[in-house]
Amino acid sequence: MSFYYNFPRRRWAEMREAMNRMMEDALDDMQPQEREMTLAVDVLADDDGYTVRALVPGLTSDDLNVEILNNTVTIHGEFKAPEAGEAKYLVSELPVGRFGRVITLPTALEPGKTEATLKNGVLTLRVPKAEAHRPKTIEVKVG
């Protein structure tokens, strides 16, 4: 009778390799337009409001949808896939498909005063804070 000891590290490595193969097989079947992504943003705060910036190269204002409700900013859009014809993708890293981002800010906002610009592939939103949440300067009287 012989004993065979299976090292735990070896078993974990085999399981990791099996999972990697399974994920690669699943991703090979996926077309570029099937991927939904999260939009990366920068959010800057000052006393009067917030500035939200997002990279959206190649998009026009018609490709973007921005909504503001209470203290939440929602950005949705879609990167259109170029026609590949009969060619097959060997590498597909450019953004293709729908994207979205929901940003919850710490104070209430004034959606009616929001300014949105799109320049050189950068979406910039200037969202003012609600008047009740802006800092107030109070004059101190002597006497």
ABEGO torsion letter per residue (X at the ends): XBBBBBBAAAAAAAAAAAAAAAAAAAAAABBAAABBBBBBBBBBBBAAEBBBBBBBBGBBAAABBBBBBEABBBBBBBBBBBBAEABBBABBABBBEBBBBBBBBABBBBAAABBBBBBGGBBBBBBBBBAAABBBBBBBBBX
